[in-house]
């Protein structure tokens, strides 16, 4: 049960998909589509993630993520995590405006809300009853928009060594390392993928993403390890354009 809750939190925060609900403008950084991922914990299938991104205007985007248990896991644990964010593309970067995450399980209920006030250079953050006002500087992201920014940076061939984002009510830095390319066997066939690892300074938990160039750098695999042992893995199963 605990493993599945960690799985939902990771996928909701780090995975990205796109959806075909609206046609994207020509200069939109990543083509909208929808993708489904299978979630594995300790080698067992424990859930499914369905995530979407739409172009809601010439320079605006909306993203959402839903994670649910499946099969035997649904008999052992109930719960869900839903995320959504809206934002805009401006000055060559991703600028979120409003983010929300709802976690509802028997053991934990959590609502995280982030409001990005770019004019006042402030972030109003809340985690259930805990609240904070944070300084907003260029480049700061929410967990979902982080993935869109990484995909766009990969397309432009300029991934920085560090990203800043809001994690619940705190600003944190994540180190990024480009580990080269690999060819993966997937349900979509063989895919060439750029391997990118993400970690926080001083922590032993490492998350690795495989972004496929021919799919506009959509992440086709996500793997998290702690102390060298796999905690969970997420693999793409289908994409609807």
N, C-alpha and C positions, 0 to 999 in steps of 0.2 A: 504494500500500500504506500509506504513512504517513498519507495523508488518511483512509483507512478506519479506522485505529486511533484517530485523533483523533475520528472520528465516533462510534465505539463508546463512547469515554470520555465524550463530551458527552452522548449520549443516555442512557447508563446513569446518569449523575449528575443529569440535569435533567428527564428525561421522567417522567411519571406516568401510570399507568393503574389501573383498578379492575376487579375481577372478580366474577362472580356466584356464586361458590362457596357463599357463605352469605348469609342474609338479614341486612341491617344493622339495628341498632336504630333507632328513630325519631329519636333525637337524634344519630346518627352524622353527622359534619360533611359527608361527601361520600358519595353512594351508590356502593356497590361495582359495578364492571363491568370488562370487559376490552376493550382497544383495540389495534388494529394500526396501525403507522405505517410509511410508506415513507421511506427515508433517501436523500438526494441529496448528492452531492459534485461540485462544479464543474458542476452541471446534469445529472449522470448519476445514475441509480438505482444505488445500491451496496449496499443492505441493507434489512433489515426489523427493526423493533423490536416485541416483544410484551411488554406490561407489565400487571401485575395488582395490585389491592388487594382484600383481603378483611377483613371485620369478624370477628375471631376471638373476640370476646366483647362484652359490653355496652359496654365502654370500651376495647377493645383492637383493634389493627389489625396486619395483615401485608401487606407489599408486596414485589414482586419485579419484575425487569426482565431480559429476554433480548434480545440483539442479535446478529444473524447476517448474513453477507454473502449476497447472492442473485445469480442470473443470472451474467453474465460476471464479476462481482466475485468470486464463489465459486471461479472458476477461477484467479484471479490472486492471491488471498490467502486464507489459512485463519486462523481465529481466532474467539474469542467472548468476550463479557463477560457475566457473570451477577452480579446484585445482589439482595440481600434485606435486609429490615429488619423488626423487630417492635417494637411500642411501645404506648403507651396514650394515651387522651385524658383529660386531667386539668386542672382549674383553668382551663378555657377555652383550653387550648393543646395542642400535640402534644409528647409526651415519648417519644422513641425509647429503647429499652433495649439493642438489639443490632443491629449492622449489619455486613454482609460484602460485599465485592466481589472477584470472581475474574476476572482478565484472563489469558487464555491464547492467545498468538500465537507464531509462529516467532521474533519478535524480542524479545518481552517476556513474562515471566510475573510476575504480581503478585497478592498476596493482602493486602487491607486489611481489618482487623477493628477495630470500635469497640464498647466496652462502656460504657454510660452508667450509672454508679452514682449515682442521685439522692440516696440517703441520705447517702453520703459526699461528694457534690458533686465527683465526679471522673469523668474519661473515661480509660479505658485504651485507648490507640490503638497499632496495629501496622501497619507497611507492610513486608511481607516480614520481614527481620530487624531493621528499625529499630523502636524502641518509644519511647513517650512517655506520661507521665501529665499530663493537662490539667485545668484548673479548669473545673468544670461549673456554669454559671449559668443561671437561667431563660431560656428562649427559644433556647438553643443546639440546633442540629439537625444531622442527617446529610444528605447530598445528596438522597436519595430523599424523606425526610420533609419537606424544605424545600418541595417542590411541594404536598404535602397542606396544609401550613400556609398557603401563598399562596392556594390555592383557597378555603380556609375563610375567610381574611381578606377575600378578594374578595366572598364571599357576605355577609359582615357589613359590607362597605363601609368597612373600616378597614385598608388596606394601609400598613404603616410604610415609612419611607424606607430602612431598612437591616435586613438579617438577618445573624445570626451562625451559622456552621456549622463543622463539623470537616471539613477537607480533608486526607485522609490522616492525617498526625500533627501538623497545625497547626490552630489556630483562626483563621478568617478572616472578614472582614466583606464583604458584598456589598450594593452600593447598588441600590435598586429605584426605578424611575421609572414612574409611570402616564402613558401617552401617549395616553389616550383610547380611543375605539372605532372599529372598522372592520368592514365586511361582507366576508367571504371567500367565494369560490367553492370548495367542497370536494366530494368524492365523496358526502358526506352532504347536499348541497344548500347553499344560501346560509346562512351562519351569522354572526350578529352576535358580535363578539369584542372583549374588552378587551385592549388592547395594553400589555404590561408589559416593560420592558427591565431587564436585570441586568448589572452590571459591577463590577469590583474597582477601588478607587481607584488611579489612576496607570497603569492598563492600557488598551490600545487594543482589546482583545477585548470585544465587546458581544454578549450573547445576548438575543434578543427572543422573547417568548412571546405567543401569542394564545389567550386563555381564553374559551370560549363559555358565556355565562350559561345558555342553554337546555339545556346538557349538564352542569349543575352545575359550571360553570367548568372543565371538562376542557380541557387545552391541546390545540388542534387544529392548531397549527403552531408549530414552534420553528426559529429561524434564528440562526446565529452568524456574525458578521462580525469581521474583524480589519483594522485600518487602512482601514475602509470597504469591504472586499471580502468577498463571501460565502465562508465556509469550508465550511459545510454547512447543510442544511435538512431538516427532518423534518415530514411532513404526515400527518394522520390518514387512514386508509383504511376502517376498519370499527370498529364498537363493538358488543359483545355484552353485553346487560344481564342 
